[in-house]
Structure formats: C-alpha cells, structure tokens
Amino acid sequence: MRRAQLRLRQVATIVAVALFVAVATVTGLPRPHATELVARAATQQGPIHRLPPSGRRWY
C-alpha cells in the first residue's frame, strides 16, 4: 500500500512539473503584434495599383 501511495505521489509530482513547464513555455512565446499581422496580410495580397494623381487611367 505504501508503495502504491509513493508511486501515486511521484506520478502526481511529475505531471505537475510537466504542466508547469508547458504553461511556462506557452506563455513565454513571443506573440506577433496586431500591426505585424496586418502588414503580413497586406503583403500576401496582390500589389496595390495606385491611380495617377488625376484619378484616370490612360491605358
């Protein structure tokens, strides 16, 4: 019985440490800023075709 309790404590300790390390790893990851996400989405789209200052295309 004492052996089973010791095993159970060891398993619980290992699980707790693994959970702590996993949470620390996930929260430590750098998150991209919102402007970086917008810039990345804009670069993935096609090029922006700007009109000449007169506003008309002559071609």
Sequence and secondary structure as in RCSB ss.txt:
>XXXX:A:sequence
MRRAQLRLRQVATIVAVALFVAVATVTGLPRPHATELVARAATQQGPIHRLPPSGRRWY
>XXXX:A:secstr
 HHHHHHHHHHHHHHHHHHHHHHHHHHHS    HHHHHHHHHHHS       TTS    
